[in-house]
Amino acid sequence: MKIEGFVASLRNAGTIEELFDILGSPIIDLDGEKFLVVVEGDFEGSRFFTEINGEKANSALGDAMLNSSSFPFRCKRPYTGGNAIFVKFEDIESGEFLIAYKNGKAARYFHVKGGSVREITEEEYRDLIGKMPEFKVRAFSEEQMDMMGAFFG
């Protein structure tokens, strides 16, 4: 499947649970390459977001967000949509981490270790948070950041 097709499939979500079902595993294969999928947005007035090791994904990813691809999406429900952010799995330097897709009504929890993904319970998620190594993603190098600074001035 292509990234565009995956993002278009998110449009079929009629509930937050359906959105999380469509997302499925947080590590997906698109165009022959593995990606970590991070989502954030609003579902009929209720925020949804992704956590990595118990921290909001945008904080956990930091500068690596600049090295990711982001695609806006809309769901079939009014006032519902967000951004799907794709982080190349090869850029993730951590061999083990936790992912949670969350909203006030629903949540899905995953344990990623050595490239394999296992859905876990909320209790397992809370128990494992303190045992996880620091989440690290390769970001732009200093030279790349300097070039971007010169470009954006």
Secondary structure, DSSP 8 states (H G I E B T S, - for coil): --HHHHHHHGGG-SSHHHHHHHH-SSEEEETTEEEEEEEEEEETTEEEEEEETTEEHHHHHGGGGGGSEEEEEE-SSTTEEEEEEEEEGGGB--SEEEEEEEESS-EEEEEEETTEEEEE-HHHHHHHHTT-----B----HHHHHHHHHHH-
